[in-house]
Amino acid sequence: MSSSLAPRGSIVPGRLFEDDAGRPVQLHGAGIRRIGDRYYAWGEDKSHGGTFGGVACYSSPDLATWTSHGHALAVTPDVPDLAPGRVVERPKVLPAPDGTYVMFLHIDSADYADARLGWAVADRPEGPYTYLRSERPLGNISRDIGVFLDDDGTGYLLSEDREHGLHVYRLSVDLLTVEEVVSTTLAPPSDHPAGPHGYESPAMIKVDGLYYLFGSDLTGWSTNDNKYATAPSPAGPWSAWNDVAPPGTATFDSQVSDVVTVPGTEQTAYVYVGDRWDRHDLFRSPPVVLPLQVAGGRADLVWRDSWTIDTTTGVIS
Ligand code: DGJ
Protein backbone atom coordinates (compact mmCIF):
# COMPACT_ATOMS: atom_id res chain seq x y z
CA MET A 1 0.00 0.00 0.00
CA SER A 2 1.63 3.23 -1.10
CA SER A 3 1.15 6.53 0.58
CA SER A 4 0.25 9.90 -0.89
CA LEU A 5 2.33 12.95 0.01
CA ALA A 6 1.56 15.20 2.96
CA PRO A 7 0.72 18.85 2.20
CA ARG A 8 3.94 20.86 2.56
CA GLY A 9 4.34 22.39 6.00
CA SER A 10 2.19 19.78 7.77
CA ILE A 11 3.13 16.58 9.52
CA VAL A 12 0.66 13.87 8.53
CA PRO A 13 1.59 10.57 10.18
CA GLY A 14 1.51 7.79 7.59
CA ARG A 15 2.14 10.11 4.63
CA LEU A 16 5.47 10.83 2.96
CA PHE A 17 6.84 14.34 3.11
CA GLU A 18 7.45 16.11 -0.20
CA ASP A 19 10.85 17.80 -0.62
CA ASP A 20 11.54 21.19 -2.23
CA ALA A 21 11.70 19.53 -5.65
CA GLY A 22 8.38 17.71 -5.20
CA ARG A 23 9.94 14.28 -4.61
CA PRO A 24 9.02 11.88 -1.79
CA VAL A 25 11.42 12.48 1.08
CA GLN A 26 13.68 9.47 1.66
CA LEU A 27 14.07 9.45 5.42
CA HIS A 28 13.67 5.73 6.06
CA GLY A 29 15.48 4.57 9.18
CA ALA A 30 16.16 8.25 9.85
CA GLY A 31 18.37 10.04 12.32
CA ILE A 32 17.41 13.66 13.04
CA ARG A 33 19.07 16.32 15.18
CA ARG A 34 19.12 20.06 15.61
CA ILE A 35 22.24 21.78 14.26
CA GLY A 36 22.23 25.56 14.54
CA ASP A 37 18.68 26.71 13.94
CA ARG A 38 17.72 23.87 11.60
CA TYR A 39 16.90 20.20 11.96
CA TYR A 40 19.08 17.94 9.84
CA ALA A 41 17.88 14.49 8.88
CA TRP A 42 19.71 11.59 7.28
CA GLY A 43 17.82 8.60 5.96
CA GLU A 44 17.96 5.59 3.71
CA ASP A 45 17.20 6.41 0.07
CA LYS A 46 15.15 3.33 -0.84
CA SER A 47 15.13 4.01 -4.59
CA HIS A 48 17.03 0.70 -4.96
CA GLY A 49 14.55 -1.17 -2.75
CA GLY A 50 16.14 -3.05 0.13
CA THR A 51 19.74 -2.53 -0.98
CA PHE A 52 21.87 0.60 -0.73
CA GLY A 53 20.60 3.58 -2.70
CA GLY A 54 22.53 6.29 -0.83
CA VAL A 55 22.14 8.16 2.43
CA ALA A 56 19.86 11.10 1.72
CA CYS A 57 20.17 14.33 3.72
CA TYR A 58 17.50 16.98 4.26
CA SER A 59 17.10 19.97 6.54
CA SER A 60 14.06 21.71 7.92
CA PRO A 61 13.15 24.63 10.16
CA ASP A 62 9.96 22.94 11.43
CA LEU A 63 10.26 19.15 10.93
CA ALA A 64 7.61 19.48 8.20
CA THR A 65 9.17 21.46 5.33
CA TRP A 66 12.19 19.58 4.00
CA THR A 67 14.96 20.86 1.73
CA SER A 68 16.98 18.17 -0.01
CA HIS A 69 20.77 18.28 0.19
CA GLY A 70 21.14 15.26 -2.07
CA HIS A 71 23.19 12.28 -1.02
CA ALA A 72 25.40 12.69 2.04
CA LEU A 73 26.89 9.29 1.22
CA ALA A 74 26.46 7.82 -2.24
CA VAL A 75 26.61 4.31 -3.66
CA THR A 76 30.32 3.77 -4.38
CA PRO A 77 31.15 0.71 -6.50
CA ASP A 78 34.84 0.63 -5.51
CA VAL A 79 34.14 0.74 -1.74
CA PRO A 80 33.00 -2.80 -0.87
CA ASP A 81 30.74 -1.70 2.04
CA LEU A 82 28.99 0.91 -0.17
CA ALA A 83 28.77 -1.05 -3.42
CA PRO A 84 25.51 -1.74 -5.27
CA GLY A 85 23.66 -4.68 -3.74
CA ARG A 86 24.92 -4.02 -0.20
CA VAL A 87 22.68 -3.14 2.74
CA VAL A 88 23.35 0.23 4.41
CA GLU A 89 20.71 1.22 6.95
CA ARG A 90 19.87 3.58 9.82
CA PRO A 91 22.34 6.44 9.26
CA LYS A 92 22.84 8.37 12.49
CA VAL A 93 25.02 11.47 12.86
CA LEU A 94 26.71 13.05 15.89
CA PRO A 95 28.75 16.27 16.01
CA ALA A 96 32.35 15.57 17.11
CA PRO A 97 34.32 17.88 19.44
CA ASP A 98 36.58 19.05 16.59
CA GLY A 99 33.61 20.46 14.66
CA THR A 100 33.31 17.56 12.22
CA TYR A 101 30.30 15.25 11.86
CA VAL A 102 30.46 11.51 12.36
CA MET A 103 27.96 9.25 10.62
CA PHE A 104 27.28 5.78 12.02
CA LEU A 105 25.78 3.13 9.72
CA HIS A 106 24.46 -0.39 9.79
CA ILE A 107 26.63 -2.08 7.15
CA ASP A 108 25.50 -5.46 5.91
CA SER A 109 25.36 -8.01 3.13
CA ALA A 110 22.06 -8.56 1.31
CA ASP A 111 21.40 -11.61 3.53
CA TYR A 112 22.15 -9.57 6.70
CA ALA A 113 24.99 -11.95 7.63
CA ASP A 114 27.80 -9.36 7.87
CA ALA A 115 26.13 -7.36 10.71
CA ARG A 116 28.73 -4.59 11.05
CA LEU A 117 28.98 -0.97 12.19
CA GLY A 118 30.35 1.59 9.72
CA TRP A 119 31.72 5.13 10.11
CA ALA A 120 31.88 8.09 7.76
CA VAL A 121 32.98 11.68 8.47
CA ALA A 122 32.32 15.11 7.00
CA ASP A 123 33.03 18.78 7.64
CA ARG A 124 29.39 19.77 7.18
CA PRO A 125 26.20 18.06 8.37
CA GLU A 126 25.02 17.50 4.82
CA GLY A 127 28.36 16.06 3.71
CA PRO A 128 29.66 14.74 1.44
CA TYR A 129 30.86 12.14 3.96
CA THR A 130 34.12 10.23 3.56
CA TYR A 131 33.69 6.56 4.40
CA LEU A 132 36.24 5.27 6.95
CA ARG A 133 35.66 1.60 7.76
CA SER A 134 33.38 -1.00 9.34
CA GLU A 135 33.79 -3.45 12.18
CA ARG A 136 31.88 -5.65 14.57
CA PRO A 137 31.99 -3.51 17.73
CA LEU A 138 34.08 -5.32 20.35
CA GLY A 139 33.54 -8.44 18.24
CA ASN A 140 29.73 -8.35 18.59
CA ILE A 141 27.27 -8.58 15.73
CA SER A 142 25.66 -5.20 15.13
CA ARG A 143 22.54 -4.57 13.05
CA ASP A 144 20.06 -1.77 13.87
CA ILE A 145 21.76 1.19 15.54
CA GLY A 146 20.99 4.45 17.28
CA VAL A 147 23.22 7.10 18.85
CA PHE A 148 22.98 9.43 21.83
CA LEU A 149 25.12 12.41 22.87
CA ASP A 150 25.02 13.15 26.58
CA ASP A 151 25.19 16.65 28.12
CA ASP A 152 28.80 16.02 29.16
CA GLY A 153 29.77 15.30 25.53
CA THR A 154 29.99 11.53 25.92
CA GLY A 155 28.70 9.73 22.84
CA TYR A 156 26.90 6.39 23.01
CA LEU A 157 26.13 3.81 20.35
CA LEU A 158 22.98 1.70 20.72
CA SER A 159 23.26 -1.54 18.81
CA GLU A 160 21.16 -4.66 18.35
CA ASP A 161 23.03 -7.91 18.94
CA ARG A 162 20.53 -10.75 19.01
CA GLU A 163 23.09 -13.12 20.52
CA HIS A 164 23.46 -11.00 23.66
CA GLY A 165 20.83 -8.23 23.70
CA LEU A 166 20.62 -4.52 22.94
CA HIS A 167 23.95 -2.93 23.87
CA VAL A 168 24.65 0.62 24.97
CA TYR A 169 28.31 1.24 24.10
CA ARG A 170 30.37 4.22 25.21
CA LEU A 171 32.28 5.83 22.34
CA SER A 172 35.69 7.52 22.44
CA VAL A 173 35.84 11.32 22.70
CA ASP A 174 36.33 11.62 18.92
CA LEU A 175 33.41 9.16 18.43
CA LEU A 176 35.53 6.96 16.15
CA THR A 177 36.15 4.04 18.52
CA VAL A 178 33.72 1.84 20.45
CA GLU A 179 35.26 1.75 23.95
CA GLU A 180 33.08 -0.45 26.15
CA VAL A 181 29.63 -1.92 26.75
CA VAL A 182 28.00 0.07 29.54
CA SER A 183 24.72 -1.88 29.61
CA THR A 184 22.92 -4.66 27.77
CA THR A 185 19.15 -5.14 27.90
CA LEU A 186 16.99 -8.08 26.95
CA ALA A 187 13.37 -8.33 25.90
CA PRO A 188 11.23 -10.25 28.42
CA PRO A 189 12.11 -13.97 28.19
CA SER A 190 8.43 -14.89 27.76
CA ASP A 191 8.54 -13.18 24.34
CA HIS A 192 11.56 -15.18 23.26
CA PRO A 193 11.39 -18.87 24.07
CA ALA A 194 14.11 -19.51 21.47
CA GLY A 195 16.70 -17.66 23.53
CA PRO A 196 17.74 -14.25 24.75
CA HIS A 197 17.52 -11.24 22.55
CA GLY A 198 17.08 -7.53 22.90
CA TYR A 199 15.10 -4.93 21.03
CA GLU A 200 16.15 -3.33 17.73
CA SER A 201 15.81 0.09 16.02
CA PRO A 202 17.04 1.74 19.24
CA ALA A 203 16.78 5.42 20.19
CA MET A 204 17.61 7.30 23.39
CA ILE A 205 16.71 10.63 24.98
CA LYS A 206 17.43 12.21 28.36
CA VAL A 207 14.66 14.09 30.15
CA ASP A 208 15.08 15.65 33.61
CA GLY A 209 18.13 13.51 34.27
CA LEU A 210 16.39 10.24 33.34
CA TYR A 211 17.46 8.24 30.27
CA TYR A 212 14.73 6.72 28.06
CA LEU A 213 15.67 3.87 25.73
CA PHE A 214 13.26 2.94 22.92
CA GLY A 215 13.18 -0.13 20.72
CA SER A 216 11.13 -2.46 18.61
CA ASP A 217 10.72 -6.20 18.73
CA LEU A 218 12.38 -8.21 15.97
CA THR A 219 9.60 -8.78 13.42
CA GLY A 220 11.35 -7.89 10.14
CA TRP A 221 9.40 -5.25 8.18
CA SER A 222 6.22 -5.93 10.23
CA THR A 223 5.42 -3.49 13.01
CA ASN A 224 4.90 -4.42 16.65
CA ASP A 225 4.21 -2.77 19.99
CA ASN A 226 7.44 -0.82 20.54
CA LYS A 227 8.79 -0.50 24.07
CA TYR A 228 10.78 1.82 26.27
CA ALA A 229 12.71 1.51 29.51
CA THR A 230 14.23 4.15 31.79
CA ALA A 231 17.42 4.38 33.84
CA PRO A 232 19.33 6.97 35.87
CA SER A 233 22.42 6.37 33.69
CA PRO A 234 23.19 4.84 30.28
CA ALA A 235 24.78 2.09 32.39
CA GLY A 236 21.38 1.35 33.95
CA PRO A 237 19.87 -0.16 35.91
CA TRP A 238 17.09 -0.23 33.31
CA SER A 239 13.43 -0.47 34.33
CA ALA A 240 11.02 -3.05 32.97
CA TRP A 241 9.86 -2.39 29.38
CA ASN A 242 6.63 -0.46 28.81
CA ASP A 243 4.51 0.17 25.71
CA VAL A 244 5.18 3.44 23.87
CA ALA A 245 1.68 3.49 22.34
CA PRO A 246 -1.63 1.79 23.20
CA PRO A 247 -0.94 -1.99 23.16
CA GLY A 248 -2.25 -3.74 20.08
CA THR A 249 -1.80 -0.72 17.80
CA ALA A 250 1.71 -1.88 16.78
CA THR A 251 2.88 1.61 17.78
CA PHE A 252 0.25 3.13 15.47
CA ASP A 253 1.65 0.78 12.82
CA SER A 254 5.22 2.05 12.98
CA GLN A 255 8.74 1.19 14.10
CA VAL A 256 10.73 3.76 16.06
CA SER A 257 13.70 5.22 14.25
CA ASP A 258 14.62 8.24 16.36
CA VAL A 259 13.22 10.59 18.98
CA VAL A 260 14.03 14.26 18.37
CA THR A 261 14.46 16.72 21.23
CA VAL A 262 13.04 20.16 20.37
CA PRO A 263 14.20 22.66 23.02
CA GLY A 264 11.67 25.50 22.79
CA THR A 265 11.33 28.72 24.77
CA GLU A 266 7.98 27.57 26.26
CA GLN A 267 8.62 23.86 26.48
CA THR A 268 10.96 21.14 25.35
CA ALA A 269 9.04 18.88 23.01
CA TYR A 270 9.89 15.32 22.00
CA VAL A 271 9.08 14.11 18.53
CA TYR A 272 8.85 10.43 17.68
CA VAL A 273 10.00 9.49 14.19
CA GLY A 274 9.10 6.01 13.00
CA ASP A 275 8.74 3.97 9.82
CA ARG A 276 5.59 2.35 8.49
CA TRP A 277 7.41 -0.12 6.27
CA ASP A 278 5.79 -1.51 3.13
CA ARG A 279 8.07 -4.41 2.21
CA HIS A 280 6.70 -4.31 -1.37
CA ASP A 281 7.39 -0.58 -1.78
CA LEU A 282 10.14 0.50 0.60
CA PHE A 283 10.66 3.73 -1.41
CA ARG A 284 7.14 4.90 -0.61
CA SER A 285 7.02 3.57 2.95
CA PRO A 286 5.83 6.60 4.90
CA PRO A 287 7.16 7.98 8.13
CA VAL A 288 5.02 8.19 11.25
CA VAL A 289 6.00 11.38 13.08
CA LEU A 290 4.10 12.09 16.29
CA PRO A 291 4.39 14.04 19.53
CA LEU A 292 5.79 11.99 22.40
CA GLN A 293 4.74 13.08 25.87
CA VAL A 294 7.62 12.39 28.23
CA ALA A 295 7.57 13.09 31.97
CA GLY A 296 8.14 11.38 35.28
CA GLY A 297 9.40 8.13 33.82
CA ARG A 298 6.57 7.77 31.28
CA ALA A 299 6.72 8.18 27.52
CA ASP A 300 3.41 8.18 25.66
CA LEU A 301 2.92 8.48 21.94
CA VAL A 302 -0.06 10.68 21.07
CA TRP A 303 -1.98 10.16 17.81
CA ARG A 304 -2.59 13.23 15.62
CA ASP A 305 -4.12 13.09 12.11
CA SER A 306 -2.19 16.20 11.11
CA TRP A 307 -0.11 18.57 13.22
CA THR A 308 2.66 21.15 13.35
CA ILE A 309 5.28 22.18 15.86
CA ASP A 310 6.66 25.67 16.48
CA THR A 311 10.32 24.75 16.93
CA THR A 312 11.05 28.17 18.48
CA THR A 313 8.57 27.78 21.35
CA GLY A 314 8.24 23.98 21.35
CA VAL A 315 4.44 24.34 21.20
CA ILE A 316 2.52 21.68 19.27
CA SER A 317 -0.74 22.45 17.48
C1 DGJ B 1 14.20 -4.71 10.80
C2 DGJ B 1 15.08 -3.52 10.90
O1 DGJ B 1 14.62 -2.71 11.93
C3 DGJ B 1 15.06 -2.75 9.59
O2 DGJ B 1 15.93 -1.66 9.69
C4 DGJ B 1 15.46 -3.66 8.49
O3 DGJ B 1 16.79 -4.10 8.71
C5 DGJ B 1 14.55 -4.87 8.45
N1 DGJ B 1 14.59 -5.55 9.72
C6 DGJ B 1 14.94 -5.84 7.36
O4 DGJ B 1 14.12 -6.95 7.41
Residues whose N, C-alpha, C, O or C-beta is under 5 A from the ligand:
A	BS01	DGJ	E89 D144 E200 S201 G220 W221
